[in-house]
Amino acid sequence: MIEDVRRTFDQASAPVCGIIQRAMVLRDKLYSSMSTDEFHAALHPKVQGTWNLHNVALEKEIELGFFAMLSSICGIASARGQANHSAENAFLDAFDSYRRSLGHLANSVSLGVIGDVGYVNEHDEIQRRLLAQGWTPIREALLHKILHYSILQQVSRPVKAGSMSQLITDVPVPLPKESPVYRDIHFIHLRPAAYFATFGLTEQADSSLTLIRAAGKENGSSIDHERLLDAATELGNEKFVKSLGMSEPIDPARPLSSYGIDSLAAVEFRNWARAELSVDMTTLEVVAANTLTSLSEMILARLLKRS
């Protein structure tokens, strides 16, 4: 592969003055079921590809004016089903510092979702799911400005000398609660001022979540079971609708399998139940649940048994 890179440098119609590394291969899958080949298939273009570009430029003694690497925000805040993608982008972020330590220019750009061009735009189901998860897409025009800023950060007098290396993009300020990175400790300072004003106080959750949590604390003895089941079903419905990017609610009595709930959606649901309700379940149990009603019954049974 490095021979291909050397050949490309040699055959360039003009002198190579800078590099933008934008290679990407996705092999999304749960880490527990991901093969070694699937893990490395995603890593290779960004890891080995970046090394090749770096080494060939050194071999040919080219003093690059910029070395911009298109990374992803999932290299900082992990994304479900993308352990390999997170790893390759964490590498790019570290390679930024490595090149600079050698006295060479570099800048890693952590991107989010590009909405109007590229991979996400070409895959409707993925775009729908990412939007439902709370990602805020940017447009190609803004991407061009980000790349321009990345190059300016590598000149002798950068735009902002205090942050000459990694650029992190696609994080709204103030950070909305719906954002996938809202719970990530790296971005806690971007939360709305109201979050800090009420820090440590009782969370003003919606009524269904409040009801379920109250039942867990008092063993549900004073709350009608049907009312609890309705609340749990409502919460589960909302979670799946957002996760799957659906336009209408799930029928609680209809088989969950008919909605295309895969292992990735099941992992997200399992993590949500653990974080919000302190209820543990396996991914297999979520996938194997016959209906949303039966899944809600399972959650209530474990919640009340624990208390």
Sine and cosine of phi, psi and omega as CSV:
sin_phi,cos_phi,sin_psi,cos_psi,sin_omega,cos_omega
0.00,0.00,-0.59,0.81,-0.02,-1.00
-0.91,0.41,-0.46,0.89,0.06,-1.00
-0.91,0.42,-0.59,0.81,0.05,-1.00
-0.89,0.45,-0.63,0.78,0.00,-1.00
-0.92,0.39,-0.69,0.73,0.04,-1.00
-0.86,0.50,-0.68,0.73,-0.02,-1.00
-0.90,0.44,-0.63,0.77,0.01,-1.00
-0.90,0.44,-0.68,0.73,0.05,-1.00
-0.87,0.49,-0.70,0.71,-0.06,-1.00
-0.92,0.40,-0.56,0.83,-0.09,-1.00
-1.00,-0.05,0.03,1.00,0.00,-1.00
-0.86,0.50,0.69,-0.73,-0.06,-1.00
-0.96,0.28,-0.24,0.97,0.03,-1.00
-0.61,-0.79,0.35,-0.94,0.02,-1.00
-0.84,0.55,0.66,-0.75,0.04,-1.00
-0.98,0.21,0.90,-0.44,-0.03,-1.00
-0.94,-0.35,-0.21,0.98,0.01,-1.00
-0.25,-0.97,0.27,-0.96,-0.04,-1.00
-0.74,-0.67,0.70,-0.71,0.18,-0.98
-0.87,-0.49,0.94,-0.35,-0.02,-1.00
-1.00,-0.03,0.94,-0.35,-0.06,-1.00
-0.79,-0.61,0.33,0.94,0.01,-1.00
-0.90,0.44,0.60,-0.80,0.04,-1.00
-0.39,-0.92,0.73,-0.68,0.16,-0.99
-0.75,-0.66,0.77,-0.64,0.01,-1.00
-0.95,-0.30,0.72,-0.70,0.11,-0.99
-0.69,-0.73,0.92,0.39,-0.09,-1.00
-0.93,0.36,0.75,-0.66,-0.01,-1.00
-0.13,-0.99,0.43,-0.90,0.09,-1.00
-0.87,0.49,0.66,-0.75,-0.05,-1.00
-0.86,0.50,-0.59,0.81,-0.04,-1.00
-0.91,0.42,-0.38,0.92,0.00,-1.00
-0.90,-0.43,0.16,0.99,-0.02,-1.00
-0.99,0.10,0.76,-0.65,0.03,-1.00
-0.98,0.18,0.28,-0.96,0.04,-1.00
-0.88,0.48,-0.64,0.77,0.01,-1.00
-0.89,0.45,-0.66,0.75,0.01,-1.00
-0.92,0.40,-0.60,0.80,0.02,-1.00
-0.91,0.42,-0.73,0.68,-0.07,-1.00
-0.97,0.22,-0.40,0.91,0.04,-1.00
-0.88,0.47,-0.59,0.80,0.04,-1.00
-0.98,0.22,-0.60,0.80,-0.05,-1.00
-0.94,0.34,-0.63,0.78,-0.21,-0.98
-0.81,0.58,-0.76,0.65,-0.06,-1.00
-0.87,0.50,-0.61,0.79,-0.04,-1.00
-1.00,0.05,-0.61,0.79,-0.03,-1.00
-0.98,0.21,-0.90,0.43,-0.01,-1.00
-0.92,0.39,-0.60,0.80,0.01,-1.00
-0.88,0.48,-0.65,0.76,0.01,-1.00
-0.93,0.37,-0.68,0.73,0.06,-1.00
-0.85,0.52,-0.68,0.73,-0.02,-1.00
-0.89,0.46,-0.71,0.71,0.02,-1.00
-0.88,0.47,-0.69,0.72,0.01,-1.00
-0.89,0.46,-0.75,0.66,-0.08,-1.00
-0.93,0.37,-0.64,0.77,-0.01,-1.00
-0.92,0.39,-0.63,0.78,0.05,-1.00
-0.88,0.48,-0.63,0.78,0.04,-1.00
-0.93,0.36,-0.68,0.73,0.01,-1.00
-0.83,0.56,-0.67,0.74,-0.08,-1.00
-1.00,0.01,0.08,1.00,0.05,-1.00
0.80,0.60,0.70,0.71,0.04,-1.00
-1.00,-0.02,0.84,-0.54,0.05,-1.00
-1.00,0.04,1.00,-0.08,-0.08,-1.00
-0.93,0.36,0.61,-0.79,0.06,-1.00
-0.99,0.11,-0.32,0.95,0.08,-1.00
-0.27,-0.96,0.45,-0.89,0.05,-1.00
-0.63,-0.77,1.00,0.09,-0.06,-1.00
-1.00,-0.08,0.74,-0.67,-0.01,-1.00
-0.87,-0.49,0.85,-0.53,0.01,-1.00
-0.99,0.14,0.97,-0.22,0.01,-1.00
-0.99,-0.14,-0.27,-0.96,0.01,-1.00
-0.64,-0.77,0.49,-0.87,0.01,-1.00
-0.91,0.42,-0.31,0.95,0.03,-1.00
-0.96,0.29,-0.13,0.99,0.15,-0.99
-0.96,0.28,-0.27,0.96,0.03,-1.00
-0.96,-0.29,-0.78,0.62,0.04,-1.00
-0.94,-0.33,0.92,-0.40,-0.12,-0.99
-0.87,0.50,0.49,-0.87,0.03,-1.00
-0.87,-0.50,0.67,-0.74,-0.06,-1.00
-0.89,0.45,0.68,-0.73,0.03,-1.00
0.96,0.27,0.18,0.98,-0.05,-1.00
-0.75,-0.67,0.70,0.72,0.01,-1.00
-0.87,0.50,-0.65,0.76,0.00,-1.00
-0.93,0.38,-0.66,0.75,0.01,-1.00
-0.91,0.41,-0.64,0.77,0.04,-1.00
-0.90,0.44,-0.66,0.76,-0.02,-1.00
-0.91,0.42,-0.70,0.72,-0.04,-1.00
-0.92,0.40,-0.57,0.82,0.00,-1.00
-0.98,0.21,-0.51,0.86,0.13,-0.99
-0.90,0.44,-0.58,0.82,0.07,-1.00
-0.88,0.47,-0.72,0.69,-0.01,-1.00
-0.87,0.49,-0.66,0.75,0.01,-1.00
-0.89,0.46,-0.62,0.79,0.02,-1.00
-0.96,0.27,-0.57,0.82,-0.01,-1.00
-0.91,0.42,-0.51,0.86,0.11,-0.99
-0.80,0.60,-0.79,0.61,-0.01,-1.00
-0.91,0.41,-0.60,0.80,-0.01,-1.00
-0.88,0.47,-0.75,0.66,-0.01,-1.00
-0.88,0.47,-0.65,0.76,-0.01,-1.00
-0.91,0.41,-0.56,0.83,0.01,-1.00
-0.91,0.41,-0.39,0.92,0.03,-1.00
-1.00,0.02,-0.05,1.00,-0.01,-1.00
1.00,0.01,0.23,0.97,0.01,-1.00
-0.96,-0.26,0.35,-0.94,0.00,-1.00
-0.98,0.19,0.52,-0.85,0.06,-1.00
-0.19,-0.98,0.44,-0.90,0.10,-1.00
-0.36,-0.93,0.82,-0.57,0.03,-1.00
-0.99,-0.15,0.77,-0.64,-0.04,-1.00
-0.92,-0.39,0.95,-0.32,0.00,-1.00
-0.99,0.11,0.97,-0.25,-0.04,-1.00
-1.00,-0.08,0.37,-0.93,0.11,-0.99
-0.97,-0.23,-0.86,-0.52,-0.04,-1.00
-0.98,-0.22,0.80,-0.60,0.12,-0.99
-0.99,-0.11,0.89,-0.46,-0.20,-0.98
-1.00,0.04,-0.51,0.86,-0.17,-0.99
-0.96,-0.27,-0.12,0.99,0.07,-1.00
-0.58,-0.81,0.31,-0.95,0.13,-0.99
1.00,0.04,-0.29,-0.96,-0.18,-0.98
-0.85,0.53,-0.78,0.63,-0.05,-1.00
-0.90,0.44,-0.66,0.75,0.01,-1.00
-0.89,0.46,-0.49,0.87,-0.04,-1.00
-1.00,0.04,-0.11,0.99,-0.02,-1.00
-0.80,-0.60,1.00,-0.09,-0.12,-0.99
-0.85,0.52,-0.67,0.75,-0.05,-1.00
-0.90,0.43,-0.67,0.75,0.03,-1.00
-0.92,0.40,-0.67,0.74,0.02,-1.00
-0.88,0.48,-0.69,0.72,0.00,-1.00
-0.88,0.47,-0.66,0.75,-0.02,-1.00
-0.94,0.35,-0.67,0.74,0.00,-1.00
-0.90,0.44,-0.65,0.76,0.03,-1.00
-0.91,0.42,-0.64,0.77,0.01,-1.00
-0.91,0.41,-0.48,0.88,0.01,-1.00
-0.98,0.21,-0.14,0.99,0.08,-1.00
0.96,-0.27,0.08,1.00,0.03,-1.00
-0.94,0.34,0.62,-0.78,0.03,-1.00
-0.97,-0.24,0.95,-0.30,-0.06,-1.00
-0.96,0.29,0.48,-0.88,0.13,-0.99
-0.94,-0.34,0.23,-0.97,-0.03,-1.00
-0.98,-0.22,0.27,-0.96,-0.05,-1.00
-0.84,0.54,-0.61,0.79,-0.02,-1.00
-0.86,0.50,-0.64,0.77,0.03,-1.00
-0.94,0.34,-0.58,0.82,0.06,-1.00
-0.86,0.51,-0.66,0.75,0.03,-1.00
-0.87,0.49,-0.65,0.76,0.02,-1.00
-0.92,0.39,-0.62,0.78,0.03,-1.00
-0.89,0.45,-0.69,0.73,0.03,-1.00
-0.90,0.44,-0.64,0.77,0.04,-1.00
-0.88,0.48,-0.69,0.73,0.02,-1.00
-0.90,0.44,-0.64,0.77,0.01,-1.00
-0.87,0.50,-0.67,0.75,0.02,-1.00
-0.93,0.37,-0.65,0.76,0.01,-1.00
-0.90,0.44,-0.49,0.87,0.03,-1.00
-0.94,0.35,-0.22,0.98,-0.06,-1.00
-0.97,-0.25,0.08,1.00,0.03,-1.00
-0.99,0.10,0.11,-0.99,-0.08,-1.00
-0.89,0.46,-0.49,0.87,0.05,-1.00
-0.83,-0.55,0.99,0.11,-0.08,-1.00
-0.89,0.45,0.34,-0.94,0.02,-1.00
-0.87,0.50,-0.69,0.73,0.00,-1.00
-0.70,-0.71,0.99,-0.15,-0.10,-1.00
-0.90,0.43,-0.42,0.91,-0.04,-1.00
-0.96,0.29,-0.25,0.97,0.00,-1.00
-0.67,-0.74,0.90,0.44,-0.11,-0.99
-0.98,0.22,-0.28,0.96,-0.07,-1.00
-0.99,-0.12,-0.96,-0.28,-0.18,-0.98
-0.93,0.36,0.67,-0.74,0.13,-0.99
-0.94,-0.35,0.74,-0.67,0.03,-1.00
-0.92,-0.39,0.83,-0.56,-0.08,-1.00
-0.84,-0.54,0.08,-1.00,0.10,-1.00
0.91,0.42,0.54,0.84,0.09,-1.00
-0.86,-0.52,0.96,-0.26,-0.04,-1.00
-0.89,0.45,0.52,-0.86,0.05,-1.00
-0.77,-0.63,0.82,-0.57,-0.05,1.00
-0.94,0.35,0.40,-0.91,-0.10,-0.99
-0.97,0.26,0.88,-0.47,0.02,-1.00
-0.94,0.34,0.49,-0.87,-0.04,-1.00
-0.89,0.46,-0.43,0.90,-0.02,-1.00
-0.97,0.25,-0.19,0.98,-0.05,-1.00
-0.91,0.42,0.66,-0.75,0.03,-1.00
-0.88,0.48,-0.35,0.94,-0.03,-1.00
-0.98,-0.20,0.18,0.98,-0.06,-1.00
-0.86,0.51,-0.62,0.78,-0.04,-1.00
-1.00,0.07,-0.12,0.99,-0.04,-1.00
-0.97,0.25,0.78,-0.63,-0.09,-1.00
-0.88,0.47,-0.43,0.90,0.00,-1.00
-0.90,0.44,-0.42,0.91,-0.13,-0.99
-0.90,-0.43,0.26,0.96,-0.07,-1.00
-0.88,0.48,-0.51,0.86,-0.03,-1.00
-0.95,0.31,-0.17,0.99,0.00,-1.00
-0.99,-0.10,-0.02,1.00,0.03,-1.00
-0.94,0.35,0.40,-0.92,-0.01,-1.00
-0.86,0.50,0.46,-0.89,0.00,-1.00
-0.85,0.53,-0.51,0.86,-0.02,-1.00
-0.88,0.47,-0.49,0.87,0.02,-1.00
-0.89,0.46,-0.70,0.72,-0.04,-1.00
-0.97,0.26,-0.48,0.88,0.00,-1.00
-0.92,0.39,-0.47,0.88,-0.03,-1.00
-0.94,-0.34,0.23,0.97,-0.06,-1.00
-0.86,0.51,0.79,-0.62,0.02,-1.00
1.00,-0.03,-0.17,0.99,0.01,-1.00
-1.00,-0.02,0.13,-0.99,0.01,-1.00
-0.88,0.47,0.77,-0.64,-0.02,-1.00
-0.94,0.35,0.72,-0.69,0.02,-1.00
-1.00,0.04,0.95,0.31,-0.02,-1.00
-0.99,0.15,0.15,-0.99,0.04,-1.00
-0.94,0.35,0.26,-0.97,-0.15,-0.99
-0.88,0.47,-0.60,0.80,-0.02,-1.00
-0.91,0.41,-0.70,0.71,0.01,-1.00
-0.91,0.42,-0.65,0.76,0.03,-1.00
-0.88,0.48,-0.68,0.74,-0.01,-1.00
-0.90,0.45,-0.71,0.71,-0.01,-1.00
-0.90,0.44,-0.68,0.73,0.00,-1.00
-0.91,0.42,-0.62,0.79,0.03,-1.00
-0.90,0.43,-0.63,0.78,0.02,-1.00
-0.90,0.44,-0.61,0.79,0.01,-1.00
-0.91,0.42,-0.53,0.85,-0.03,-1.00
-0.98,0.21,-0.54,0.84,-0.07,-1.00
-0.91,-0.42,0.34,0.94,0.06,-1.00
0.91,0.42,0.26,0.96,0.07,-1.00
0.90,0.43,0.22,0.98,-0.10,-0.99
-0.90,0.43,-0.49,0.87,-0.07,-1.00
-0.98,-0.22,0.12,0.99,-0.06,-1.00
-0.87,-0.49,0.76,-0.66,0.00,-1.00
-0.85,0.52,0.72,-0.69,-0.07,-1.00
-0.88,0.47,-0.65,0.76,0.00,-1.00
-0.89,0.46,-0.59,0.81,0.03,-1.00
-0.91,0.41,-0.66,0.75,0.04,-1.00
-0.91,0.42,-0.66,0.76,-0.01,-1.00
-0.90,0.43,-0.66,0.75,0.04,-1.00
-0.88,0.48,-0.65,0.76,-0.02,-1.00
-0.92,0.40,-0.70,0.71,0.00,-1.00
-0.90,0.43,-0.64,0.77,0.02,-1.00
-0.91,0.41,-0.64,0.77,0.03,-1.00
-0.89,0.46,-0.68,0.73,0.02,-1.00
-0.90,0.43,-0.72,0.70,0.01,-1.00
-0.89,0.46,-0.64,0.77,0.02,-1.00
-0.88,0.48,-0.73,0.69,0.00,-1.00
-0.88,0.48,-0.65,0.76,-0.02,-1.00
-0.91,0.41,-0.72,0.70,-0.02,-1.00
-0.93,0.37,-0.62,0.78,0.01,-1.00
-0.86,0.51,-0.69,0.73,0.02,-1.00
-0.94,0.35,-0.68,0.73,-0.06,-1.00
-0.91,0.42,-0.64,0.77,-0.07,-1.00
-1.00,-0.07,-0.08,1.00,0.00,-1.00
0.91,0.40,0.62,0.79,-0.04,-1.00
-0.99,0.11,0.46,-0.89,-0.03,-1.00
-1.00,-0.05,-0.20,0.98,0.00,-1.00
-0.56,-0.83,0.36,-0.93,-0.07,-1.00
-0.91,0.42,0.36,-0.93,0.08,-1.00
-0.98,0.22,0.61,-0.79,0.14,-0.99
-0.98,0.20,0.91,-0.42,-0.09,-1.00
-0.85,0.52,-0.40,0.92,-0.04,-1.00
-1.00,-0.09,-0.08,1.00,-0.04,-1.00
-1.00,0.02,0.58,-0.81,0.00,-1.00
-0.82,0.57,0.74,-0.67,0.00,-1.00
-0.89,0.45,-0.51,0.86,-0.02,-1.00
-0.87,0.49,-0.44,0.90,-0.02,-1.00
-0.96,0.29,-0.19,0.98,0.00,-1.00
-0.99,-0.15,0.06,1.00,0.05,-1.00
0.95,0.33,0.56,0.83,0.02,-1.00
-0.97,0.25,0.95,-0.30,-0.05,-1.00
-1.00,-0.09,-0.07,-1.00,-0.06,-1.00
-0.91,0.41,-0.51,0.86,0.01,-1.00
-0.93,0.38,-0.70,0.72,0.05,-1.00
-0.91,0.42,-0.58,0.82,0.02,-1.00
-0.91,0.41,-0.63,0.77,0.04,-1.00
-0.89,0.46,-0.69,0.73,0.00,-1.00
-0.89,0.46,-0.66,0.75,0.02,-1.00
-0.91,0.41,-0.69,0.72,0.03,-1.00
-0.86,0.50,-0.71,0.71,0.00,-1.00
-0.91,0.42,-0.61,0.79,0.04,-1.00
-0.90,0.44,-0.72,0.69,-0.01,-1.00
-0.88,0.48,-0.61,0.79,0.01,-1.00
-0.94,0.34,-0.68,0.73,-0.07,-1.00
-0.96,0.27,-0.67,0.74,-0.11,-0.99
-1.00,-0.02,-0.53,0.85,-0.09,-1.00
-0.89,-0.45,-0.09,1.00,-0.06,-1.00
0.85,0.53,0.59,0.81,0.03,-1.00
-0.93,-0.36,0.81,-0.58,0.00,-1.00
-0.99,-0.12,0.70,-0.71,0.10,-0.99
-0.45,-0.89,0.32,-0.95,0.00,-1.00
-1.00,-0.03,0.33,-0.94,0.06,-1.00
-0.88,0.48,-0.62,0.78,0.00,-1.00
-0.88,0.48,-0.62,0.78,0.01,-1.00
-0.90,0.43,-0.60,0.80,0.03,-1.00
-0.93,0.38,-0.73,0.68,-0.02,-1.00
-0.90,0.43,-0.59,0.80,-0.08,-1.00
-0.99,0.13,-0.18,0.98,-0.02,-1.00
-0.87,0.50,0.72,-0.69,-0.05,-1.00
-0.92,0.40,-0.75,0.66,-0.05,-1.00
-0.65,-0.76,0.17,-0.99,0.06,-1.00
-0.91,0.41,-0.55,0.83,0.03,-1.00
-0.89,0.45,-0.71,0.70,-0.01,-1.00
-0.92,0.39,-0.57,0.83,0.05,-1.00
-0.92,0.39,-0.63,0.77,0.03,-1.00
-0.92,0.40,-0.61,0.79,0.06,-1.00
-0.89,0.46,-0.65,0.76,0.02,-1.00
-0.89,0.45,-0.69,0.73,0.01,-1.00
-0.88,0.48,-0.73,0.68,-0.01,-1.00
-0.89,0.45,-0.67,0.74,-0.02,-1.00
-0.87,0.50,-0.68,0.73,-0.02,-1.00
-0.96,0.28,-0.57,0.82,0.02,-1.00
-0.91,0.42,-0.73,0.69,-0.05,-1.00
-0.96,0.27,-0.55,0.83,0.04,-1.00
-0.91,0.41,-0.64,0.77,-0.01,-1.00
-0.90,0.44,-0.62,0.79,-0.05,-1.00
-0.99,0.17,0.00,0.00,0.00,0.00
